[in-house]
Amino acid sequence: MEIKDKDVLLSMENLNFSFTTQRGVVKAVRELSLYIKKGETLTLVGESGCGKSVTAHAINQLNPMPPGKVESGKIFFNGVDLLTLKKSEIEALRGTQISMIFQEPMTALNPVFTVGSQIADVFMTHQNMGKKEAMEKALELFRLVKIPAPERRIHAYPHQLSGGMRQRAMIAMALASPEPGLMIADEPTTALDVTIQAQILDLLQDLKQHVDMSILLITHDMGVVAEMADRVVVMYAGRKVEEADAISIFHNPYHPYTLGLLNSLPSNPKYKGAKRLEAIQGTVPDLLGIKEGCPFANRCEYQSDECAVSFPQEKVIDETHSVWCHNYDKVNRERSM
Amino acid sequence: MSNNKLVEVKDLKKYFHIKSEGTSETTSVLKAVDGVSLDVFEGEILGVVGESGCGKSTLGKTILRLYDKTEGEVLYRGDDLFHKDSTQMKEMTKKMQMIFQDPYSSLNPRKKVSKIIGQSLDIHNIGTSVERLERVELLMEEVGLNPKYRARYPHQFSGGQRQRIGIARALALQPEFIVCDEAVSALDVSVQAQILNLLLDLQEKHQFTYMFIAHDLAVVEFIATRILVMYLGRIVEIATKAELVDHHVHPYTKALFIASPVTSPRERKEGKHLFQGDVPSPINPPSGCHFHPRCPYAVDKCSVAYPPLKEITPGHFAACWVVQNDIS
């Protein structure tokens, strides 16, 4: 895949990230490369333990280290390798160009301060504003994220807000930077009810029209991917297995796991009137002591001898679509039959 | 699905009294289930869908008498469960079982799998210990667990396998009626598909009747034969699956369908913001129809009186003044 440098906000090259546990070393992320272009939404999708959150947290260095450790790799943000920066430099970036929203806003917000003062803090810390000016800025953001009765809510404590409003407040905080560059959204709607999820996704889409930012969206939910993604990276057991634009992932998948994920969705239109789902058999492997070779092989109906021996090289389908599978052409033939 | 009513729920109410900390005074009443009437027919899969706080889990638990009722009746094959004494109720538990959401907290971590699955056989004194173990092994096979792992503890299994343990436990007494309370919600999507298939296989084989409670419309839409939609303690719409999916009429049901994520990026649509606002607290729900503050179709009457559940077309009920064309 050729990447035009000036469009790229972030590029990750061959990241290897591991955790040392009592039982041994867990290779949570292996040889992961990805890029995020300016203004685009990249989603990282996969099931629990696939390494999607570890990958995202490697960017703003929120993984606990130790036990976590970057074994190798580079993460370039606006041309600077984040992994070579000092702690203070990373901290400065976190409040200005890389922001983050989490799954559970209740645990991400400080319960003993009002939401308004927490947002104002960002302005005061990173932009040297006075308290009054910062609160006015916070109120502006509350309006931008469409919190009802913002003048009142800005003085509310997190527990006085509903889940949806707390997530809006988190998003407001993420926007409280002079030059919003990258927003990392880690399962931002997983804890929310479906009607509230729709509102939050809608808000994120809407904000992208007004604010110049890229979103790295981490999710397990292919529905959220379908709603939000420009491009998609599919991860399995610490590896990138497929990367493509959103339409190709849904309508032209080449990896058996991507296909399996789509087939696992009861909402897949192919199941109209069906009696059973085409489920992937087996379970996700234990990352502890995981072998070379394709980690999906033992659950894969297309597996061949080489799958156990080596992890496949990149197979380029077209300029935006790549797959890491020894038998990708077989998958494609059978899928189009 | 037959026309035999297995369970009849009549005007069931379950209220919780909320105390503020440090006092013994009851300060507010949470009407978790507030006047619900429904029938569960033998052999059907009744899907119950709604957002958090709508009372769907409380409804399931009160029907099984895991909670005591506040008012109303639950008839099982014509007998009121709440009139049974503890010995009779213990007999009833052979017929009625539950599968829980969280495969972590619903299994005793200090018991071996064989004990967990076989516990109800012990309680009801069924068979000799050898027979019980045989039964446990059969059950494990039936739900897709290797019987050689019977001496393991829950933490040695994955989430999906634990849910299989919970299912095997529910099957042990050969029940007729199983309440599945968010039985696949905590699972990864690939495992969720496996468990849905398993539940369907078991239902086909044993002719179970399921009440399948979930917040995920897509899951309910796939597994259920009839669907019931709840909002803040009440039924807002109920119909067969085909009817509800293609011809739902209640504004809240519409909101649920509109809010469900698309299945392809090609289908992204504007207008999700049609339904604004948060789910109100069930402690102090809005007056009249509880949905009226969020409803784009609401008229004056909606804020005054709660609409009754009325039959719109045969077998299709909805509680909405506007749909019933009774807005004067």
Chai-1 contact restraints between the chains, C-beta under 6 A:
chainA,res_idxA,chainB,res_idxB,connection_type,confidence,min_distance_angstrom,max_distance_angstrom,comment,restraint_id
A,E47,B,D188,contact,1.0,0.0,6.0,A-B,restraint_1
A,S48,B,D188,contact,1.0,0.0,6.0,A-B,restraint_2
A,S162,B,D278,contact,1.0,0.0,6.0,A-B,restraint_3
A,G164,B,D278,contact,1.0,0.0,6.0,A-B,restraint_4
A,D193,B,E51,contact,1.0,0.0,6.0,A-B,restraint_5
A,D193,B,S52,contact,1.0,0.0,6.0,A-B,restraint_6
A,V194,B,A259,contact,1.0,0.0,6.0,A-B,restraint_7
A,T195,B,A255,contact,1.0,0.0,6.0,A-B,restraint_8
A,T195,B,A259,contact,1.0,0.0,6.0,A-B,restraint_9
A,T195,B,F275,contact,1.0,0.0,6.0,A-B,restraint_10
A,A198,B,A259,contact,1.0,0.0,6.0,A-B,restraint_11
A,A198,B,K272,contact,1.0,0.0,6.0,A-B,restraint_12
A,D202,B,K272,contact,1.0,0.0,6.0,A-B,restraint_13
A,D202,B,H273,contact,1.0,0.0,6.0,A-B,restraint_14
A,G223,B,P261,contact,1.0,0.0,6.0,A-B,restraint_15
A,V224,B,P261,contact,1.0,0.0,6.0,A-B,restraint_16
A,A226,B,P261,contact,1.0,0.0,6.0,A-B,restraint_17
A,A226,B,V262,contact,1.0,0.0,6.0,A-B,restraint_18
A,A226,B,S264,contact,1.0,0.0,6.0,A-B,restraint_19
A,A226,B,P265,contact,1.0,0.0,6.0,A-B,restraint_20
A,E227,B,P261,contact,1.0,0.0,6.0,A-B,restraint_21
A,A246,B,P265,contact,1.0,0.0,6.0,A-B,restraint_22
A,I247,B,P265,contact,1.0,0.0,6.0,A-B,restraint_23
A,F250,B,S264,contact,1.0,0.0,6.0,A-B,restraint_24
A,S264,B,V189,contact,1.0,0.0,6.0,A-B,restraint_25
A,S264,B,S190,contact,1.0,0.0,6.0,A-B,restraint_26
A,S264,B,A193,contact,1.0,0.0,6.0,A-B,restraint_27
A,P266,B,A218,contact,1.0,0.0,6.0,A-B,restraint_28
A,P266,B,V219,contact,1.0,0.0,6.0,A-B,restraint_29
A,P266,B,F222,contact,1.0,0.0,6.0,A-B,restraint_30
A,S267,B,A218,contact,1.0,0.0,6.0,A-B,restraint_31
A,S267,B,T263,contact,1.0,0.0,6.0,A-B,restraint_32
A,P269,B,T263,contact,1.0,0.0,6.0,A-B,restraint_33
A,R276,B,N197,contact,1.0,0.0,6.0,A-B,restraint_34
A,L277,B,A193,contact,1.0,0.0,6.0,A-B,restraint_35
A,L277,B,L196,contact,1.0,0.0,6.0,A-B,restraint_36
A,L277,B,N197,contact,1.0,0.0,6.0,A-B,restraint_37
A,A279,B,A193,contact,1.0,0.0,6.0,A-B,restraint_38
A,A279,B,Q194,contact,1.0,0.0,6.0,A-B,restraint_39
A,A279,B,N197,contact,1.0,0.0,6.0,A-B,restraint_40
A,I280,B,S190,contact,1.0,0.0,6.0,A-B,restraint_41
A,T283,B,S158,contact,1.0,0.0,6.0,A-B,restraint_42
A,T283,B,G160,contact,1.0,0.0,6.0,A-B,restraint_43
